[in-house]
Amino acid sequence: MKMQQTWRANAWFKASAAAFLAAALIGVTFAMWAEHGAGIFFAMAQSGLSWCF
């Protein structure tokens, strides 16, 4: 019985670590987008407009 509880604890730990890592990665991505979002948008808009001419 103890072995099964240890396995479940390890599964919960791995799942929570993965969720924390994903949240941290999303947070960093959002922060970078918020800082450089206008430049990215204008660069994409300029490259898109160059195809029109």
N, CA, C and O atoms as a CHARMM CRD file, in Angstrom:
* protein
*
  212
    1    1 MET  N      0.82800  -1.19600   0.00000 PROA 1      0.00000
    2    1 MET  CA     0.00000   0.00000   0.00000 PROA 1      0.00000
    3    1 MET  C      0.86900   1.25600   0.00000 PROA 1      0.00000
    4    1 MET  O      0.53900   2.24000  -0.66200 PROA 1      0.00000
    5    2 LYS  N      1.96300   1.22700   0.72900 PROA 2      0.00000
    6    2 LYS  CA     2.84500   2.39200   0.80000 PROA 2      0.00000
    7    2 LYS  C      3.45500   2.69300  -0.56200 PROA 2      0.00000
    8    2 LYS  O      3.65800   3.85500  -0.91700 PROA 2      0.00000
    9    3 MET  N      3.74800   1.63300  -1.32800 PROA 3      0.00000
   10    3 MET  CA     4.34100   1.81700  -2.65500 PROA 3      0.00000
   11    3 MET  C      3.37900   2.58300  -3.57200 PROA 3      0.00000
   12    3 MET  O      3.80100   3.45000  -4.33700 PROA 3      0.00000
   13    4 GLN  N      2.09000   2.25700  -3.48900 PROA 4      0.00000
   14    4 GLN  CA     1.10400   2.92900  -4.32800 PROA 4      0.00000
   15    4 GLN  C      0.96000   4.39500  -3.92500 PROA 4      0.00000
   16    4 GLN  O      0.80500   5.25000  -4.79600 PROA 4      0.00000
   17    5 GLN  N      1.00500   4.70400  -2.65000 PROA 5      0.00000
   18    5 GLN  CA     0.91900   6.09100  -2.20100 PROA 5      0.00000
   19    5 GLN  C      2.13700   6.87600  -2.64600 PROA 5      0.00000
   20    5 GLN  O      2.01100   8.04100  -3.02400 PROA 5      0.00000
   21    6 THR  N      3.31300   6.26900  -2.61200 PROA 6      0.00000
   22    6 THR  CA     4.53200   6.93400  -3.07400 PROA 6      0.00000
   23    6 THR  C      4.44300   7.22400  -4.56400 PROA 6      0.00000
   24    6 THR  O      4.84000   8.29700  -5.01700 PROA 6      0.00000
   25    7 TRP  N      3.92600   6.27100  -5.32100 PROA 7      0.00000
   26    7 TRP  CA     3.77800   6.46200  -6.76700 PROA 7      0.00000
   27    7 TRP  C      2.82600   7.61000  -7.06500 PROA 7      0.00000
   28    7 TRP  O      3.07900   8.42000  -7.95700 PROA 7      0.00000
   29    8 ARG  N      1.73300   7.67700  -6.31700 PROA 8      0.00000
   30    8 ARG  CA     0.76400   8.77000  -6.52500 PROA 8      0.00000
   31    8 ARG  C      1.37700  10.11600  -6.14700 PROA 8      0.00000
   32    8 ARG  O      1.14500  11.11800  -6.82400 PROA 8      0.00000
   33    9 ALA  N      2.15000  10.14000  -5.07600 PROA 9      0.00000
   34    9 ALA  CA     2.80600  11.38600  -4.67100 PROA 9      0.00000
   35    9 ALA  C      3.79500  11.83800  -5.73300 PROA 9      0.00000
   36    9 ALA  O      3.88300  13.02700  -6.03800 PROA 9      0.00000
   37   10 ASN  N      4.53800  10.89500  -6.29600 PROA 10     0.00000
   38   10 ASN  CA     5.46900  11.24200  -7.36600 PROA 10     0.00000
   39   10 ASN  C      4.73400  11.75100  -8.60100 PROA 10     0.00000
   40   10 ASN  O      5.19200  12.69000  -9.25200 PROA 10     0.00000
   41   11 ALA  N      3.61000  11.14400  -8.92400 PROA 11     0.00000
   42   11 ALA  CA     2.82200  11.58700 -10.07900 PROA 11     0.00000
   43   11 ALA  C      2.29900  13.00400  -9.86100 PROA 11     0.00000
   44   11 ALA  O      2.33900  13.83500 -10.76800 PROA 11     0.00000
   45   12 TRP  N      1.80400  13.27500  -8.64200 PROA 12     0.00000
   46   12 TRP  CA     1.31400  14.62700  -8.34000 PROA 12     0.00000
   47   12 TRP  C      2.44500  15.64000  -8.38900 PROA 12     0.00000
   48   12 TRP  O      2.26700  16.75500  -8.87800 PROA 12     0.00000
   49   13 PHE  N      3.60900  15.25100  -7.88000 PROA 13     0.00000
   50   13 PHE  CA     4.75100  16.16000  -7.89700 PROA 13     0.00000
   51   13 PHE  C      5.17700  16.46700  -9.32900 PROA 13     0.00000
   52   13 PHE  O      5.44700  17.62200  -9.65900 PROA 13     0.00000
   53   14 LYS  N      5.24000  15.45800 -10.17200 PROA 14     0.00000
   54   14 LYS  CA     5.63100  15.67100 -11.57400 PROA 14     0.00000
   55   14 LYS  C      4.60200  16.53300 -12.30700 PROA 14     0.00000
   56   14 LYS  O      4.96600  17.41000 -13.09000 PROA 14     0.00000
   57   15 ALA  N      3.33300  16.28200 -12.05200 PROA 15     0.00000
   58   15 ALA  CA     2.27700  17.06500 -12.70800 PROA 15     0.00000
   59   15 ALA  C      2.29900  18.51600 -12.24100 PROA 15     0.00000
   60   15 ALA  O      2.13500  19.43100 -13.04800 PROA 15     0.00000
   61   16 SER  N      2.50100  18.72600 -10.95400 PROA 16     0.00000
   62   16 SER  CA     2.53400  20.10600 -10.46000 PROA 16     0.00000
   63   16 SER  C      3.79500  20.82800 -10.92700 PROA 16     0.00000
   64   16 SER  O      3.74400  22.02500 -11.20600 PROA 16     0.00000
   65   17 ALA  N      4.91400  20.13100 -11.01600 PROA 17     0.00000
   66   17 ALA  CA     6.14100  20.74300 -11.53100 PROA 17     0.00000
   67   17 ALA  C      5.97900  21.12000 -12.99300 PROA 17     0.00000
   68   17 ALA  O      6.42700  22.18800 -13.41000 PROA 17     0.00000
   69   18 ALA  N      5.34000  20.25000 -13.78200 PROA 18     0.00000
   70   18 ALA  CA     5.10300  20.55000 -15.19300 PROA 18     0.00000
   71   18 ALA  C      4.15600  21.74000 -15.34700 PROA 18     0.00000
   72   18 ALA  O      4.36000  22.58900 -16.21400 PROA 18     0.00000
   73   19 ALA  N      3.12900  21.80100 -14.51500 PROA 19     0.00000
   74   19 ALA  CA     2.18700  22.92000 -14.58200 PROA 19     0.00000
   75   19 ALA  C      2.86900  24.23100 -14.19500 PROA 19     0.00000
   76   19 ALA  O      2.63000  25.26500 -14.81900 PROA 19     0.00000
   77   20 PHE  N      3.71300  24.19000 -13.17000 PROA 20     0.00000
   78   20 PHE  CA     4.44400  25.38400 -12.75200 PROA 20     0.00000
   79   20 PHE  C      5.40600  25.83800 -13.84500 PROA 20     0.00000
   80   20 PHE  O      5.51000  27.03400 -14.12000 PROA 20     0.00000
   81   21 LEU  N      6.10200  24.90200 -14.46500 PROA 21     0.00000
   82   21 LEU  CA     7.03200  25.24400 -15.54000 PROA 21     0.00000
   83   21 LEU  C      6.29600  25.83500 -16.74000 PROA 21     0.00000
   84   21 LEU  O      6.76600  26.80000 -17.34400 PROA 21     0.00000
   85   22 ALA  N      5.14700  25.26100 -17.08700 PROA 22     0.00000
   86   22 ALA  CA     4.35400  25.79800 -18.19400 PROA 22     0.00000
   87   22 ALA  C      3.84600  27.20500 -17.87400 PROA 22     0.00000
   88   22 ALA  O      3.86500  28.07900 -18.74000 PROA 22     0.00000
   89   23 ALA  N      3.39700  27.42700 -16.64800 PROA 23     0.00000
   90   23 ALA  CA     2.91500  28.75400 -16.25500 PROA 23     0.00000
   91   23 ALA  C      4.04400  29.77700 -16.28700 PROA 23     0.00000
   92   23 ALA  O      3.84400  30.91500 -16.71200 PROA 23     0.00000
   93   24 ALA  N      5.22200  29.37300 -15.84100 PROA 24     0.00000
   94   24 ALA  CA     6.37000  30.28400 -15.87100 PROA 24     0.00000
   95   24 ALA  C      6.75200  30.62200 -17.30900 PROA 24     0.00000
   96   24 ALA  O      7.04300  31.77700 -17.62000 PROA 24     0.00000
   97   25 LEU  N      6.75100  29.63200 -18.17500 PROA 25     0.00000
   98   25 LEU  CA     7.08500  29.86700 -19.58000 PROA 25     0.00000
   99   25 LEU  C      6.06200  30.77500 -20.25400 PROA 25     0.00000
  100   25 LEU  O      6.43200  31.66000 -21.02600 PROA 25     0.00000
  101   26 ILE  N      4.80100  30.56600 -19.97100 PROA 26     0.00000
  102   26 ILE  CA     3.75300  31.42200 -20.52800 PROA 26     0.00000
  103   26 ILE  C      3.88300  32.83500 -19.99000 PROA 26     0.00000
  104   26 ILE  O      3.68800  33.79800 -20.73100 PROA 26     0.00000
  105   27 GLY  N      4.20700  32.97500 -18.71600 PROA 27     0.00000
  106   27 GLY  CA     4.39100  34.29900 -18.12100 PROA 27     0.00000
  107   27 GLY  C      5.54600  35.05600 -18.75100 PROA 27     0.00000
  108   27 GLY  O      5.43000  36.24800 -19.03700 PROA 27     0.00000
  109   28 VAL  N      6.66000  34.36800 -18.96900 PROA 28     0.00000
  110   28 VAL  CA     7.81700  35.01400 -19.61500 PROA 28     0.00000
  111   28 VAL  C      7.48500  35.38500 -21.05100 PROA 28     0.00000
  112   28 VAL  O      7.85400  36.46200 -21.51800 PROA 28     0.00000
  113   29 THR  N      6.79700  34.50500 -21.74500 PROA 29     0.00000
  114   29 THR  CA     6.40100  34.79100 -23.12600 PROA 29     0.00000
  115   29 THR  C      5.48200  36.00200 -23.19900 PROA 29     0.00000
  116   29 THR  O      5.65500  36.86100 -24.06400 PROA 29     0.00000
  117   30 PHE  N      4.51500  36.07500 -22.30600 PROA 30     0.00000
  118   30 PHE  CA     3.60800  37.21800 -22.28800 PROA 30     0.00000
  119   30 PHE  C      4.35500  38.50400 -21.96200 PROA 30     0.00000
  120   30 PHE  O      4.08700  39.54500 -22.56200 PROA 30     0.00000
  121   31 ALA  N      5.28600  38.44100 -21.02000 PROA 31     0.00000
  122   31 ALA  CA     6.06100  39.63600 -20.66400 PROA 31     0.00000
  123   31 ALA  C      6.89100  40.12900 -21.84700 PROA 31     0.00000
  124   31 ALA  O      6.96800  41.33300 -22.09300 PROA 31     0.00000
  125   32 MET  N      7.50500  39.21500 -22.57100 PROA 32     0.00000
  126   32 MET  CA     8.30100  39.60500 -23.73600 PROA 32     0.00000
  127   32 MET  C      7.39600  40.16200 -24.83800 PROA 32     0.00000
  128   32 MET  O      7.75800  41.12900 -25.50900 PROA 32     0.00000
  129   33 TRP  N      6.21400  39.55100 -25.02600 PROA 33     0.00000
  130   33 TRP  CA     5.29800  40.05300 -26.03900 PROA 33     0.00000
  131   33 TRP  C      4.80800  41.44400 -25.66000 PROA 33     0.00000
  132   33 TRP  O      4.69500  42.31300 -26.52500 PROA 33     0.00000
  133   34 ALA  N      4.51400  41.66900 -24.37800 PROA 34     0.00000
  134   34 ALA  CA     4.04000  42.97600 -23.94400 PROA 34     0.00000
  135   34 ALA  C      5.10800  44.03900 -24.16700 PROA 34     0.00000
  136   34 ALA  O      4.78700  45.18800 -24.47200 PROA 34     0.00000
  137   35 GLU  N      6.37600  43.66200 -24.01700 PROA 35     0.00000
  138   35 GLU  CA     7.46500  44.62200 -24.17900 PROA 35     0.00000
  139   35 GLU  C      7.77300  44.89700 -25.65100 PROA 35     0.00000
  140   35 GLU  O      8.06100  46.03500 -26.02300 PROA 35     0.00000
  141   36 HSD  N      7.71400  43.86900 -26.48100 PROA 36     0.00000
  142   36 HSD  CA     8.12100  44.00400 -27.88100 PROA 36     0.00000
  143   36 HSD  C      6.96800  43.77700 -28.86200 PROA 36     0.00000
  144   36 HSD  O      7.20200  43.62000 -30.06100 PROA 36     0.00000
  145   37 GLY  N      5.74900  43.75800 -28.37400 PROA 37     0.00000
  146   37 GLY  CA     4.60700  43.42000 -29.22500 PROA 37     0.00000
  147   37 GLY  C      4.38900  44.37900 -30.38100 PROA 37     0.00000
  148   37 GLY  O      4.07500  43.94900 -31.49100 PROA 37     0.00000
  149   38 ALA  N      4.55100  45.67000 -30.13700 PROA 38     0.00000
  150   38 ALA  CA     4.31700  46.64600 -31.20800 PROA 38     0.00000
  151   38 ALA  C      5.34800  46.47600 -32.31900 PROA 38     0.00000
  152   38 ALA  O      5.00600  46.54600 -33.49900 PROA 38     0.00000
  153   39 GLY  N      6.59300  46.25600 -31.95200 PROA 39     0.00000
  154   39 GLY  CA     7.63700  46.04900 -32.96600 PROA 39     0.00000
  155   39 GLY  C      7.39500  44.80000 -33.78100 PROA 39     0.00000
  156   39 GLY  O      7.60500  44.79600 -34.99400 PROA 39     0.00000
  157   40 ILE  N      6.95500  43.73700 -33.12700 PROA 40     0.00000
  158   40 ILE  CA     6.65200  42.49400 -33.84600 PROA 40     0.00000
  159   40 ILE  C      5.48100  42.71900 -34.80200 PROA 40     0.00000
  160   40 ILE  O      5.51600  42.28100 -35.95100 PROA 40     0.00000
  161   41 PHE  N      4.46000  43.39400 -34.32400 PROA 41     0.00000
  162   41 PHE  CA     3.28900  43.65300 -35.16500 PROA 41     0.00000
  163   41 PHE  C      3.65200  44.48800 -36.38400 PROA 41     0.00000
  164   41 PHE  O      3.24000  44.16700 -37.49900 PROA 41     0.00000
  165   42 PHE  N      4.42600  45.56700 -36.18300 PROA 42     0.00000
  166   42 PHE  CA     4.78800  46.42000 -37.31200 PROA 42     0.00000
  167   42 PHE  C      5.71300  45.70800 -38.28500 PROA 42     0.00000
  168   42 PHE  O      5.60400  45.91900 -39.49300 PROA 42     0.00000
  169   43 ALA  N      6.61100  44.87700 -37.79900 PROA 43     0.00000
  170   43 ALA  CA     7.48100  44.10900 -38.69300 PROA 43     0.00000
  171   43 ALA  C      6.65700  43.15100 -39.54000 PROA 43     0.00000
  172   43 ALA  O      6.91300  42.99800 -40.73500 PROA 43     0.00000
  173   44 MET  N      5.66400  42.50200 -38.92500 PROA 44     0.00000
  174   44 MET  CA     4.80600  41.59600 -39.70000 PROA 44     0.00000
  175   44 MET  C      3.93900  42.37200 -40.67900 PROA 44     0.00000
  176   44 MET  O      3.71300  41.92300 -41.80300 PROA 44     0.00000
  177   45 ALA  N      3.45700  43.52400 -40.26100 PROA 45     0.00000
  178   45 ALA  CA     2.63200  44.34000 -41.15600 PROA 45     0.00000
  179   45 ALA  C      3.44900  44.83000 -42.34600 PROA 45     0.00000
  180   45 ALA  O      2.95600  44.82300 -43.47400 PROA 45     0.00000
  181   46 GLN  N      4.68400  45.25400 -42.11600 PROA 46     0.00000
  182   46 GLN  CA     5.53200  45.72700 -43.20400 PROA 46     0.00000
  183   46 GLN  C      5.85500  44.59900 -44.18200 PROA 46     0.00000
  184   46 GLN  O      5.83700  44.80900 -45.39500 PROA 46     0.00000
  185   47 SER  N      6.14500  43.42300 -43.67200 PROA 47     0.00000
  186   47 SER  CA     6.45000  42.30500 -44.57600 PROA 47     0.00000
  187   47 SER  C      5.19800  41.88900 -45.34100 PROA 47     0.00000
  188   47 SER  O      5.28700  41.46500 -46.49300 PROA 47     0.00000
  189   48 GLY  N      4.04700  42.00700 -44.71700 PROA 48     0.00000
  190   48 GLY  CA     2.80700  41.68400 -45.39800 PROA 48     0.00000
  191   48 GLY  C      2.47200  42.71500 -46.46700 PROA 48     0.00000
  192   48 GLY  O      1.98100  42.37100 -47.54200 PROA 48     0.00000
  193   49 LEU  N      2.74300  43.98800 -46.16400 PROA 49     0.00000
  194   49 LEU  CA     2.46600  45.03100 -47.14800 PROA 49     0.00000
  195   49 LEU  C      3.44200  44.97000 -48.32200 PROA 49     0.00000
  196   49 LEU  O      3.10000  45.37600 -49.43300 PROA 49     0.00000
  197   50 SER  N      4.65600  44.46400 -48.08400 PROA 50     0.00000
  198   50 SER  CA     5.61600  44.38400 -49.18300 PROA 50     0.00000
  199   50 SER  C      5.15600  43.40400 -50.24300 PROA 50     0.00000
  200   50 SER  O      5.53300  43.53100 -51.40800 PROA 50     0.00000
  201   51 TRP  N      4.34500  42.42800 -49.85700 PROA 51     0.00000
  202   51 TRP  CA     3.83700  41.48100 -50.84800 PROA 51     0.00000
  203   51 TRP  C      2.75300  42.12600 -51.72000 PROA 51     0.00000
  204   51 TRP  O      2.47700  41.65100 -52.82200 PROA 51     0.00000
  205   52 CYS  N      2.14900  43.19400 -51.23200 PROA 52     0.00000
  206   52 CYS  CA     1.07800  43.83600 -51.98800 PROA 52     0.00000
  207   52 CYS  C      1.63300  44.70400 -53.12200 PROA 52     0.00000
  208   52 CYS  O      0.96300  44.90600 -54.13600 PROA 52     0.00000
  209   53 PHE  N      2.85200  45.21600 -52.95200 PROA 53     0.00000
  210   53 PHE  CA     3.37800  46.14700 -53.96100 PROA 53     0.00000
  211   53 PHE  C      4.20300  45.44300 -54.99200 PROA 53     0.00000
  212   53 PHE  O      4.71800  46.08000 -55.91100 PROA 53     0.00000
